[in-house]
Amino acid sequence: MVVTLNATLRSEYGKEKMKKLRAGGKIPAVAYGPGLEEPLHLMLDTIPTRKALTEGGKDAEYELVVGSKKYPVLLQEVQRD
């Protein structure tokens, strides 16, 4: 089963900006690996992402959708506050 995660690119970096992002209901993320030329700095909506992670678990196959591009991904680490 492949679980879909919808994300958008972000251009802001830094601890304070990520706090504001989280307060606005978004989750910061980074995607990297052999299929990418450089890491993708992303933001995901909190509620759909938590639902997808609960549904799929850490070992599921995920499809990351960024704009019109799709990437097969595996989760390396999930941090929860």
Residue, then its C-alpha position, 0 to 999 in steps of 0.5 A: m500500500v502506498v500512502t500519499l503525502n502532499a507537500t509544498l516547497r518552502s523558502e524560509y529557514g531557521k528556528e523562529k520561522m519554523k516555530k511560526l510555520r508550526a503555529g500556522g498548522k504546517i509541518p516542516a520537512v526535508a526530502y533528500g536522496p539519490g533521485l534528487e539533485e539537492p534536498l527539498h525543503l517542504m511544508l506539509d499540512t498537519i492534520p492530513t499528514r498525521k492521518a497519513l502517518t497513522e495509517g501507513g506507519k514508519d515502514a510504509e511506502y509513501e509517495l510525496v507529491v510536490g506540485s506536479k512531481k511525485y517522488p517515492v519516499l521512505l521515512q527516515e525519522v519522525q519527530r513529535d513534540 
